[in-house]
Amino acid sequence: MSMKLGRAGERLARQHLEHVGVEVIACNWRCPEGEIDLIGLETVRGHQELVFFEVKTRSSTEWGEPGEAVNFKKQQRIRSVAASFLGTVGSHGDWHECRFDVVEVHVRAGRARVEHIRDAF
């Protein structure tokens, strides 16, 4: 996958998430452990949840669905990066829970379809 396709997918994912009410607070947040594509806040049942989003963009399903690329090793890396993020914000957050979601972006023939998988891992 090209960097251009990946960045386009992240833009589409962000637009979709903002459209459904997620407040994106960070994009491509990096630390020594790695990177998280998007971090956002979503109000669920009156409480804010901090959400770490992994965005996977594909133009073909030849090698499987985009979300299938988020294997156990990738999940562990994302959890480690999330822990670093939480360490930097400390008690400044006003959320009650956090979760890990995957956003699949399927791009074919100039059209895109976004699928949001909540609590993916």
Backbone as a printed PyTorch tensor [residue, N CA C, xyz], in Angstrom:
tensor([[[  0.8470,  -1.1830,   0.0000],
         [  0.0000,   0.0000,   0.0000],
         [  0.8830,   1.2340,   0.0000]],

        [[  0.4780,   2.1980,  -0.7660],
         [  1.2690,   3.4250,  -0.8460],
         [  0.9610,   4.3430,   0.3340]],

        [[  1.9340,   5.1910,   0.6570],
         [  1.7360,   6.1810,   1.7180],
         [  0.5750,   7.0990,   1.3660]],

        [[  0.4580,   7.4200,   0.0820],
         [ -0.6110,   8.3080,  -0.3800],
         [ -1.9840,   7.6880,  -0.0890]],

        [[ -2.1460,   6.3970,  -0.3860],
         [ -3.4150,   5.7160,  -0.1140],
         [ -3.6890,   5.6660,   1.3800]],

        [[ -2.6490,   5.3880,   2.1660],
         [ -2.8070,   5.3350,   3.6180],
         [ -3.2370,   6.6620,   4.2090]],

        [[ -2.6040,   7.7440,   3.7730],
         [ -2.9700,   9.0770,   4.2860],
         [ -4.3820,   9.4600,   3.8510]],

        [[ -4.7410,   9.1120,   2.6190],
         [ -6.1040,   9.3890,   2.1540],
         [ -7.1100,   8.6230,   3.0090]],

        [[ -6.7910,   7.3800,   3.3240],
         [ -7.6680,   6.5800,   4.1780],
         [ -7.8270,   7.1850,   5.5550]],

        [[ -6.7430,   7.6830,   6.1170],
         [ -6.8220,   8.3280,   7.4300],
         [ -7.6870,   9.5780,   7.3840]],

        [[ -7.5810,  10.3520,   6.2950],
         [ -8.4390,  11.5480,   6.1520],
         [ -9.9110,  11.1370,   6.0780]],

        [[-10.2070,  10.1080,   5.2860],
         [-11.5940,   9.6360,   5.1580],
         [-12.1130,   9.1000,   6.4890]],

        [[-11.2670,   8.3790,   7.2040],
         [-11.6620,   7.8510,   8.5110],
         [-11.9740,   8.9970,   9.4720]],

        [[-11.1140,   9.9970,   9.4860],
         [-11.3420,  11.1390,  10.3800],
         [-12.6540,  11.8520,  10.0380]],

        [[-12.8900,  12.0820,   8.7510],
         [-14.1370,  12.7310,   8.3380],
         [-15.3460,  11.9170,   8.7890]],

        [[-15.2810,  10.6140,   8.6120],
         [-16.3850,   9.7410,   9.0300],
         [-16.5960,   9.8300,  10.5400]],

        [[-15.5170,   9.7300,  11.2960],
         [-15.6340,   9.7550,  12.7530],
         [-16.1940,  11.0830,  13.2410]],

        [[-15.7190,  12.1730,  12.6840],
         [-16.2440,  13.4830,  13.0800],
         [-17.7130,  13.6090,  12.7120]],

        [[-18.0950,  13.0410,  11.5730],
         [-19.4960,  13.0780,  11.1380],
         [-20.4150,  12.3510,  12.1260]],

        [[-19.9040,  11.2810,  12.7530],
         [-20.7330,  10.5300,  13.6990],
         [-20.5360,  10.9940,  15.1380]],

        [[-19.8510,  12.1200,  15.3350],
         [-19.7770,  12.7350,  16.6540],
         [-18.5060,  12.5090,  17.4590]],

        [[-17.4970,  11.9000,  16.8760],
         [-16.2340,  11.7150,  17.5850],
         [-15.4330,  13.0090,  17.4840]],

        [[-14.8910,  13.4550,  18.5990],
         [-14.0000,  14.6100,  18.6020],
         [-12.5700,  14.0870,  18.4850]],

        [[-11.9690,  14.2580,  17.3300],
         [-10.6060,  13.7910,  17.1220],
         [ -9.6580,  14.7640,  17.8170]],

        [[ -8.8410,  14.2320,  18.7400],
         [ -7.9470,  15.0950,  19.5150],
         [ -6.4800,  14.9390,  19.1040]],

        [[ -6.1630,  13.8790,  18.3470],
         [ -4.7770,  13.6950,  17.8810],
         [ -4.7650,  12.8270,  16.6330]],

        [[ -3.8600,  13.1520,  15.7230],
         [ -3.6480,  12.3720,  14.5100],
         [ -2.1870,  11.9580,  14.4560]],

        [[ -1.9560,  10.7080,  14.1330],
         [ -0.5980,  10.1790,  13.9910],
         [  0.2630,  10.5000,  15.2170]],

        [[ -0.2810,  10.2030,  16.4030],
         [  0.4400,  10.4570,  17.6500],
         [  1.5810,   9.4560,  17.7770]],

        [[  2.7910,   9.9620,  17.9780],
         [  3.9860,   9.1130,  17.9960],
         [  4.7180,   9.1820,  19.3410]],

        [[  5.3670,   8.0650,  19.6370],
         [  6.2560,   7.9640,  20.7810],
         [  7.2870,   6.8920,  20.4220]],

        [[  8.2560,   6.6240,  21.2740],
         [  9.2610,   5.6070,  20.9160],
         [  8.6710,   4.2160,  20.6280]],

        [[  7.5320,   3.8960,  21.2020],
         [  6.9220,   2.5870,  21.0010],
         [  6.2110,   2.4600,  19.6510]],

        [[  5.8860,   3.5800,  19.0230],
         [  5.1870,   3.5240,  17.7400],
         [  4.2360,   4.6900,  17.5430]],

        [[  3.1650,   4.4240,  16.8130],
         [  2.2240,   5.4750,  16.4200],
         [  0.7880,   4.9620,  16.5020]],

        [[ -0.1080,   5.8800,  16.8430],
         [ -1.5440,   5.6060,  16.7740],
         [ -2.1130,   6.5620,  15.7350]],

        [[ -2.9190,   6.0150,  14.8200],
         [ -3.4260,   6.8170,  13.7100],
         [ -4.2960,   7.9790,  14.1800]],

        [[ -5.3110,   7.6810,  14.9720],
         [ -6.2290,   8.7220,  15.4490],
         [ -6.5800,   8.4420,  16.9030]],

        [[ -6.7500,   9.5060,  17.6590],
         [ -7.2190,   9.4040,  19.0400],
         [ -8.3910,  10.3580,  19.1540]],

        [[ -9.4790,   9.8830,  19.7420],
         [-10.6550,  10.7320,  19.8230],
         [-11.4350,  10.5390,  21.1070]],

        [[-12.3840,  11.4300,  21.2950],
         [-13.3130,  11.3610,  22.4220],
         [-14.7120,  11.1440,  21.8710]],

        [[-15.4220,  10.2010,  22.4760],
         [-16.7980,   9.9400,  22.0660],
         [-17.6610,   9.8530,  23.3100]],

        [[-18.7960,  10.5270,  23.2740],
         [-19.7230,  10.4630,  24.3980],
         [-20.6300,   9.2510,  24.2070]],

        [[-20.5810,   8.3600,  25.1940],
         [-21.3700,   7.1270,  25.1650],
         [-22.1500,   7.0480,  26.4700]],

        [[-23.4580,   7.0020,  26.3620],
         [-24.3380,   6.9440,  27.5370],
         [-23.9950,   8.0230,  28.5730]],

        [[-23.7340,   9.2300,  28.0800],
         [-23.4800,  10.3650,  28.9500],
         [-22.0600,  10.4850,  29.4820]],

        [[-21.1880,   9.5560,  29.1200],
         [-19.8020,   9.5910,  29.5910],
         [-18.8540,   9.6350,  28.4020]],

        [[-17.7440,  10.3330,  28.5790],
         [-16.7560,  10.3890,  27.5060],
         [-15.8500,   9.1690,  27.5530]],

        [[-15.6320,   8.5940,  26.3830],
         [-14.6800,   7.4990,  26.2420],
         [-13.5380,   7.9830,  25.3730]],

        [[-12.3340,   7.6330,  25.7680],
         [-11.1560,   7.8960,  24.9680],
         [-11.0050,   6.7140,  24.0200]],

        [[-10.8570,   6.9940,  22.7280],
         [-10.8050,   5.9240,  21.7360],
         [ -9.5200,   6.0340,  20.9300]],

        [[ -8.8260,   4.9070,  20.8280],
         [ -7.6280,   4.7980,  20.0070],
         [ -8.0350,   4.0790,  18.7290]],

        [[ -7.8330,   4.7390,  17.5900],
         [ -8.2740,   4.2080,  16.3030],
         [ -7.0830,   3.7670,  15.4670]],

        [[ -7.1410,   2.5360,  14.9870],
         [ -6.1840,   2.0580,  13.9960],
         [ -6.9180,   2.0700,  12.6640]],

        [[ -6.3740,   2.7670,  11.6820],
         [ -7.0020,   2.8890,  10.3700],
         [ -6.2630,   1.9770,   9.3940]],

        [[ -7.0120,   1.1490,   8.7070],
         [ -6.4340,   0.2670,   7.6930],
         [ -7.1540,   0.5190,   6.3780]],

        [[ -6.3900,   0.8710,   5.3620],
         [ -6.9380,   1.2080,   4.0490],
         [ -6.4390,   0.1910,   3.0330]],

        [[ -7.3490,  -0.2960,   2.2050],
         [ -6.9850,  -1.2500,   1.1610],
         [ -7.7740,  -0.9410,  -0.1090]],

        [[ -7.1480,  -1.2170,  -1.2270],
         [ -7.8310,  -1.0760,  -2.5120],
         [ -8.2720,  -2.4320,  -3.0400]],

        [[ -7.9500,  -3.4790,  -2.3060],
         [ -8.2910,  -4.8350,  -2.7160],
         [ -8.4110,  -5.7030,  -1.4660]],

        [[ -9.1860,  -6.7600,  -1.5530],
         [ -9.2600,  -7.7180,  -0.4450],
         [ -8.4970,  -8.9960,  -0.7920]],

        [[ -7.6060,  -8.8800,  -1.7630],
         [ -6.8060, -10.0340,  -2.1840],
         [ -6.0910, -10.6860,  -0.9960]],

        [[ -5.6400,  -9.8870,  -0.0510],
         [ -4.9250, -10.4010,   1.1150],
         [ -5.8000, -10.3560,   2.3610]],

        [[ -7.1190, -10.2500,   2.1940],
         [ -8.0390, -10.2210,   3.3310],
         [ -8.6140,  -8.8390,   3.5580]],

        [[ -9.4850,  -8.7580,   4.5200],
         [-10.1000,  -7.4860,   4.8970],
         [ -9.0630,  -6.6090,   5.5940]],

        [[ -9.1920,  -5.2950,   5.4770],
         [ -8.1930,  -4.4050,   6.0720],
         [ -7.9550,  -4.6660,   7.5650]],

        [[ -9.0220,  -4.8470,   8.3120],
         [ -8.9000,  -5.0370,   9.7570],
         [ -8.1530,  -6.2910,  10.1540]],

        [[ -8.0790,  -7.2670,   9.2520],
         [ -7.3610,  -8.5030,   9.5570],
         [ -5.8630,  -8.2610,   9.7250]],

        [[ -5.3810,  -7.1370,   9.2430],
         [ -3.9600,  -6.7950,   9.3930],
         [ -3.6280,  -6.3640,  10.8270]],

        [[ -4.6550,  -6.1310,  11.6360],
         [ -4.4230,  -5.7300,  13.0270],
         [ -4.3460,  -7.0190,  13.8580]],

        [[ -3.2230,  -7.7010,  13.7210],
         [ -3.0230,  -8.9700,  14.4090],
         [ -2.6250,  -8.7380,  15.8710]],

        [[ -2.3890,  -9.8320,  16.5840],
         [ -2.0740,  -9.7440,  18.0090],
         [ -0.8470,  -8.8680,  18.2670]],

        [[  0.1950,  -9.0430,  17.4700],
         [  1.4120,  -8.2550,  17.6550],
         [  1.1330,  -6.7630,  17.4610]],

        [[  0.3570,  -6.4230,  16.4450],
         [ -0.0110,  -5.0180,  16.1880],
         [ -0.8590,  -4.4830,  17.3410]],

        [[ -1.7770,  -5.3000,  17.8440],
         [ -2.6160,  -4.8920,  18.9670],
         [ -1.7630,  -4.5840,  20.1940]],

        [[ -0.7670,  -5.4250,  20.4610],
         [  0.1120,  -5.1970,  21.6070],
         [  0.8800,  -3.8890,  21.4520]],

        [[  1.3530,  -3.6050,  20.2310],
         [  2.0820,  -2.3560,  19.9820],
         [  1.1580,  -1.1580,  20.2080]],

        [[ -0.0680,  -1.2400,  19.7150],
         [ -1.0180,  -0.1350,  19.8820],
         [ -1.3240,   0.0790,  21.3610]],

        [[ -1.4930,  -0.9990,  22.1110],
         [ -1.7290,  -0.8720,  23.5590],
         [ -0.5510,  -0.1810,  24.2510]],

        [[  0.6490,  -0.5230,  23.8270],
         [  1.8440,   0.0820,  24.4080],
         [  1.9020,   1.5830,  24.1020]],

        [[  1.5840,   1.9500,  22.8720],
         [  1.5620,   3.3700,  22.4980],
         [  0.4530,   4.0900,  23.2730]],

        [[ -0.6860,   3.4440,  23.4170],
         [ -1.7940,   4.0420,  24.1750],
         [ -1.3820,   4.2890,  25.6250]],

        [[ -0.6620,   3.3490,  26.2150],
         [ -0.1910,   3.5300,  27.5870],
         [  0.7370,   4.7350,  27.6800]],

        [[  1.5880,   4.9160,  26.6790],
         [  2.4690,   6.0910,  26.6610],
         [  1.6560,   7.3730,  26.5550]],

        [[  0.6300,   7.3560,  25.6970],
         [ -0.2330,   8.5290,  25.5650],
         [ -0.8900,   8.8470,  26.9040]],

        [[ -1.4430,   7.8260,  27.5530],
         [ -2.0990,   8.0380,  28.8410],
         [ -1.1090,   8.5720,  29.8730]],

        [[  0.1400,   8.1250,  29.7890],
         [  1.1670,   8.6230,  30.6960],
         [  1.4860,  10.0920,  30.4740]],

        [[  1.3390,  10.5590,  29.2360],
         [  1.6370,  11.9660,  28.9590],
         [  0.4940,  12.8840,  29.3670]],

        [[ -0.7410,  12.4040,  29.2900],
         [ -1.8700,  13.2610,  29.6390],
         [ -2.2330,  13.1400,  31.1090]],

        [[ -1.7580,  12.0770,  31.7520],
         [ -1.9840,  11.9110,  33.1930],
         [ -3.4430,  12.0110,  33.5630]],

        [[ -3.7250,  12.7620,  34.5850],
         [ -5.0970,  12.8870,  35.0860],
         [ -5.8450,  14.0360,  34.4290]],

        [[ -5.2940,  14.5740,  33.3390],
         [ -5.9530,  15.7020,  32.6770],
         [ -7.1990,  15.2730,  31.9070]],

        [[ -7.3200,  14.0060,  31.6270],
         [ -8.4610,  13.5320,  30.8480],
         [ -9.7340,  13.4930,  31.6590]],

        [[-10.8420,  13.7510,  30.9890],
         [-12.1510,  13.7430,  31.6400],
         [-12.9880,  12.5920,  31.0810]],

        [[-12.3550,  11.4490,  30.8540],
         [-13.0680,  10.3040,  30.3120],
         [-13.1480,   9.2180,  31.3670]],

        [[-14.0910,   8.3210,  31.1820],
         [-14.3190,   7.2580,  32.1560],
         [-13.7680,   5.9170,  31.6780]],

        [[-13.6620,   5.7440,  30.3850],
         [-13.1800,   4.4930,  29.8300],
         [-12.3660,   4.7840,  28.5790]],

        [[-11.6120,   3.7840,  28.1390],
         [-10.9730,   3.8910,  26.8400],
         [-11.1740,   2.5760,  26.0990]],

        [[-11.0830,   2.6540,  24.7850],
         [-11.2760,   1.4530,  23.9700],
         [-10.4240,   1.5550,  22.7160]],

        [[-10.3580,   0.4310,  22.0100],
         [ -9.5710,   0.3260,  20.7920],
         [-10.4930,  -0.0630,  19.6440]],

        [[-10.5570,   0.7950,  18.6380],
         [-11.3980,   0.5620,  17.4650],
         [-10.5230,   0.4480,  16.2240]],

        [[-11.0640,  -0.2060,  15.2180],
         [-10.4100,  -0.2650,  13.9130],
         [-11.3550,   0.3810,  12.9120]],

        [[-10.7990,   1.1970,  12.0340],
         [-11.5720,   1.7850,  10.9500],
         [-11.0080,   1.2200,   9.6510]],

        [[-11.8580,   0.4960,   8.9320],
         [-11.4700,  -0.0480,   7.6350],
         [-11.9190,   0.9110,   6.5440]],

        [[-11.0140,   1.2240,   5.6350],
         [-11.3570,   2.0600,   4.4980],
         [-11.0990,   1.2250,   3.2410]],

        [[-12.1570,   0.9830,   2.5060],
         [-12.0760,   0.2170,   1.2610],
         [-12.1480,   1.2160,   0.1100]],

        [[-11.1090,   1.2660,  -0.7330],
         [-11.0760,   2.1940,  -1.8570],
         [-11.0160,   1.3700,  -3.1360]],

        [[-12.0340,   1.5670,  -3.9840],
         [-12.0740,   0.8600,  -5.2670],
         [-12.6930,   1.7600,  -6.3170]],

        [[-12.0570,   1.8090,  -7.4550],
         [-12.5690,   2.5620,  -8.6120],
         [-12.9720,   3.9860,  -8.2370]],

        [[-12.1410,   4.6410,  -7.4310],
         [-12.4010,   6.0240,  -7.0670],
         [-13.4830,   6.2220,  -6.0180]],

        [[-14.0080,   5.1390,  -5.4710],
         [-15.0330,   5.2380,  -4.4260],
         [-14.4860,   4.6710,  -3.1300]],

        [[-14.9550,   5.1960,  -2.0360],
         [-14.4840,   4.7290,  -0.7290],
         [-15.6630,   4.3260,   0.1420]],

        [[-15.4310,   3.2970,   0.9300],
         [-16.4200,   2.8270,   1.9140],
         [-15.6930,   2.6980,   3.2480]],

        [[-16.2760,   3.2680,   4.2960],
         [-15.6620,   3.2740,   5.6240],
         [-16.4830,   2.3750,   6.5450]],

        [[-15.8010,   1.4790,   7.2360],
         [-16.4490,   0.6270,   8.2280],
         [-15.7420,   0.8190,   9.5660]],

        [[-16.5240,   1.1170,  10.5840],
         [-16.0100,   1.3920,  11.9250],
         [-16.2800,   0.1720,  12.7970]],

        [[-15.2290,  -0.4520,  13.2800],
         [-15.3590,  -1.6330,  14.1450],
         [-15.0570,  -1.2100,  15.5730]],

        [[-16.0940,  -1.1290,  16.3850],
         [-15.9500,  -0.7110,  17.7850],
         [-15.4130,  -1.8600,  18.6250]],

        [[-14.6640,  -1.4880,  19.6550],
         [-14.1140,  -2.4980,  20.5760],
         [-13.4840,  -3.6540,  19.8050]],

        [[-12.6550,  -3.3240,  18.8430],
         [-12.0570,  -4.3360,  17.9760],
         [-11.1260,  -5.2840,  18.7350]],

        [[-10.5080,  -4.7700,  19.7790],
         [ -9.6330,  -5.6220,  20.6070],
         [ -9.4610,  -5.0240,  21.9830]]])
